Amino acid sequence: MTPPEAPATDPQGRGVGSAPAVSVCPDPAAKPRIEILRKRADYLRAASALRQGTPGFLLQARARREDEPAPGDLVRVGFTCSKKIGNAVARNRAKRRLREVARLGLPGLARPGWDYVLVGRPEATIARDFAALQADLARAIADLHAGRSQKPRPTSAPQKGRRRGKG
């Protein structure tokens, strides 16, 4: 009696004539790349642009100009929490929650070529239910891009120095 022959395989270990498996994972090119804002100037430009308030946080957003160095297919996001939130532990907790909300929500909602800044609100960002924070982000971005946001802050002339006294 002769032993049965083993089926022939190609170098990748697949049987001869078999096709490679097809991935069911979403195409990574369909989602915009997300990067964190690092420079103060980017935060200041976002602060003087569109704003949309929610119960859990304030969303500031702006479309980048064509002459800026960041690629047009990139979404940039920043997070900030002032000392009004509380001590360092409370501020870091609020920022962690905002980062997670952005990580889950921005890939499907954000527009490439835009900068977004999520600003924590005292007591609300930490105490608000996480699902409600996610709903806040979805509504804020939808309102912002539909033109239902607050108008940009008026730009004032920069002060030429620190003024002292009454004059």
C-alpha positions in Angstrom: 0.0 0.0 0.0 1.4 3.4 -1.0 0.9 6.5 1.2 -1.3 9.2 -0.2 0.5 12.2 -1.8 0.4 15.5 0.0 -1.2 18.3 -2.0 1.3 20.7 -3.6 1.5 24.2 -2.1 3.0 27.4 -3.4 5.6 29.4 -1.4 3.0 31.2 0.6 1.5 27.9 1.9 -1.6 28.0 -0.2 -2.8 25.1 -2.2 -2.0 25.2 -5.9 -4.7 27.0 -7.8 -6.3 28.6 -4.7 -6.8 32.4 -4.6 -5.6 34.5 -1.7 -8.1 35.4 0.9 -10.0 38.7 0.5 -9.9 41.1 3.4 -13.2 42.3 4.9 -11.5 45.1 6.8 -12.5 48.6 5.8 -10.3 50.3 3.3 -7.8 52.5 5.3 -7.7 55.0 2.5 -11.4 55.7 3.0 -10.8 57.3 6.4 -8.9 60.5 6.7 -5.6 60.5 8.5 -5.8 62.1 11.9 -2.9 64.0 13.5 -2.6 65.9 16.8 -2.1 69.7 16.8 1.2 70.5 18.4 1.8 74.3 17.9 0.2 77.1 19.8 -0.3 79.1 16.6 -2.6 76.3 15.3 -4.7 76.4 18.5 -5.0 80.2 18.2 -6.1 80.0 14.6 -8.8 77.5 15.6 -9.9 79.7 18.5 -10.6 82.6 16.2 -12.6 80.4 13.7 -16.0 78.7 14.0 -17.3 77.5 17.4 -20.0 75.1 18.3 -21.0 74.6 22.0 -22.3 71.4 23.4 -23.2 70.4 27.0 -20.0 68.4 27.3 -17.4 70.5 25.5 -16.8 73.4 23.1 -15.7 72.5 19.5 -13.6 75.0 17.6 -13.0 74.3 13.9 -11.5 75.8 10.8 -10.7 74.9 7.3 -7.0 75.2 6.6 -5.8 77.5 3.8 -4.2 76.0 0.7 -0.8 77.7 1.4 -0.4 75.9 4.8 2.2 73.2 5.1 -0.2 70.4 6.3 -1.4 68.1 3.6 -5.0 68.6 2.4 -6.1 65.0 3.1 -5.2 65.3 6.8 -7.5 66.0 9.7 -5.8 67.6 12.7 -7.3 67.7 16.2 -6.3 69.3 19.5 -7.5 69.1 23.1 -7.4 71.7 25.8 -8.6 72.0 29.4 -8.0 75.1 31.4 -7.5 75.3 35.2 -11.2 76.0 35.5 -11.7 72.2 35.1 -9.8 71.5 38.3 -6.4 70.2 39.4 -4.0 68.3 37.0 -5.7 65.0 37.7 -9.1 66.4 36.7 -7.7 68.1 33.6 -5.9 65.0 32.5 -9.0 62.9 33.0 -11.1 65.3 30.9 -8.5 65.3 28.1 -8.4 61.5 28.1 -12.1 61.4 27.7 -12.0 64.0 24.9 -9.2 62.1 23.1 -11.2 58.9 23.2 -14.4 60.6 21.9 -12.3 62.1 19.0 -10.6 58.8 18.3 -14.0 57.0 18.0 -15.9 59.8 16.3 -13.7 61.8 14.0 -12.8 59.1 11.4 -16.4 59.0 10.2 -17.4 62.6 10.8 -14.4 64.9 10.2 -13.6 66.5 6.9 -10.1 66.4 5.5 -8.3 69.7 5.4 -9.9 70.9 8.7 -8.5 71.5 12.2 -10.7 70.7 15.2 -10.0 71.6 18.9 -12.1 70.1 21.7 -12.2 72.4 24.8 -13.3 70.8 28.1 -16.0 72.4 30.2 -15.8 72.6 34.0 -17.5 69.6 35.6 -19.4 68.6 32.5 -16.6 66.9 30.5 -15.8 64.6 33.4 -19.3 64.0 34.7 -21.2 63.6 31.4 -22.0 60.1 30.2 -19.6 58.9 27.6 -22.3 58.0 25.1 -23.7 61.6 25.5 -20.2 63.0 24.8 -20.1 61.0 21.6 -23.5 62.2 20.6 -22.3 65.8 21.3 -19.4 65.4 18.9 -21.6 64.0 16.1 -24.1 66.8 16.5 -21.5 69.6 16.9 -19.6 68.5 13.7 -22.9 68.1 11.8 -24.1 71.6 12.9 -20.7 73.2 12.2 -20.5 71.9 8.6 -24.2 72.7 8.0 -23.5 76.3 8.8 -25.4 76.3 12.1 -22.4 77.2 14.3 -21.6 80.4 16.1 -19.8 82.9 14.1 -16.1 83.4 14.4 -14.9 85.8 17.0 -14.1 89.3 15.7 -10.4 89.8 15.2 -9.1 92.8 17.2 -5.9 94.7 16.5 -3.0 93.1 18.4 -1.9 95.1 21.4 1.4 96.7 21.1 2.5 95.9 24.6 1.4 95.7 28.1 -0.4 98.8 29.2 -0.2 100.0 32.8 -2.2 102.5 34.6 -5.3 104.4 33.4 -4.1 105.6 30.0 
